[in-house]
Amino acid sequence: MTSQAGNVNTIKNGNRSLIFRYIRKAPISRAEISKQSGMSKSAVTMITNALIEEGQLCEIGQSDSACGRKPILLDIVADYRYAGGIALHRKQTGVYITDLKSNIVAFCSIRTERFDTPIQVLDWACNMLLKLAEEKQIPREKLIGVGISAPGPVDYKEGVILTPPNFEMFHHIPVAEYVEKKLGLPVMVDNNAVLLAMQEYILLTKQSLNAMVIIVSDGIGSAIITRGKVYRGHSGYAGEIGHTSIDLEGIPCECGNQGCLEQYVSMKALKARFEFDSYERLVDNAYIGDRTSLEVIDFIAKCLSAAMVNAINFFDLDRVILCGDFAYRNELLLQKIRQRVGGMSIIGRVHEVEVAFSTLPPEKSNASVTAAILGAYFNHMLD
Ligand SMILES: [Zn+2]
């Protein structure tokens, strides 16, 4: 096993880690941490004062509490440490450096097709990461490690990319081991849907403990959070909603199943089936009432809802978050999905199930590449 959280120099003390859990979402007062965490006010004061002395926390402004003495808010000192990130994707390879608040401080990307071998891609990424760190005058000892994201399935324990479709170049490549040796830093690899789910969970104030994140692009990736933890299943590959069948007699899939969701509503499948080039143009046409375009949106809503309802019923989810290629002007699609999910899910009769597109700003979404390594640093691993 090459890439483990244990390699990262983490916030080991449980109470310190708990305090960071609240502060990472938004600046917060000592009193509010005490109230929300159940820790005594004196313990919160003692620990946060020590963290301020160490330079990890700072006091900022004042909160907007309506009356009485306005408490000082605590915030993370963002540049106390930095995390590196390498986003391996089918079209683009991106290199990121984020601070402790998941702000991107440096970024560079290149078209993946420019390389012939995975080693060339990784060498470029490692060299670029060092170059960016140097440009930003970030010393090596301030880098806590490197997060790598890739399309699933990924063996996150061994740091190996397995067999994501349309990504043959990286099949069975032990990326963590290679980057770890090359950079001498701890490395964690996970699939992009899991990392986005972590990022959503950690950064959003309005959040759910039982959610599914679905990313649609040329493939379909998803991740499940149950009771605040990433649900990994027996071997770490849980969440393959793209390979759940929505038609028993449907299109055969490489996985051996028939009628897999991915065969219908991945962007690649949709373009082949309905013969369009630009999804954005199709959506624009749907908004001005073009019948054919509306039928495509209906088809997407119908297929996605069927798979979503299965997931909602299996896991008793209260939130499904969509990301990826359908984000463009998504109100129409969302309305159609919500109508269907609302009427089809038995769980929906018990409690509200929110279906929404990710509201993370693009830069925070992209910064999810470092979510696992930051999670390890703060001892906030979701599993
Ligand atoms: Zn399949």
Boltz pocket constraint, residues with backbone or C-beta under 6 A from the ligand:
constraints:
  - pocket:
      binder: B
      contacts: [[A, 242], [A, 243], [A, 244], [A, 253], [A, 254], [A, 255], [A, 256], [A, 257], [A, 260]]
      max_distance: 6.0
